[in-house]
Amino acid sequence: MADSANRGTVRSQYIDEKGQKAIESYDKLDSDGKLAFLYYVYEKMGNS
């Protein structure tokens, strides 16, 4: 997928509508919000 991103492929071709909405919400966060979200995901991954 990284290679296709370099060629200008739109990510919406790979992600469903629910995923696109999640990405749009993430994109609206400021730096601290993004870091907090990523830390939350990191913590949850450790619990699985």
Helices and strands as residue ranges (DSSP letters): H 2-6, G 11-13, H 17-28, H 31-47
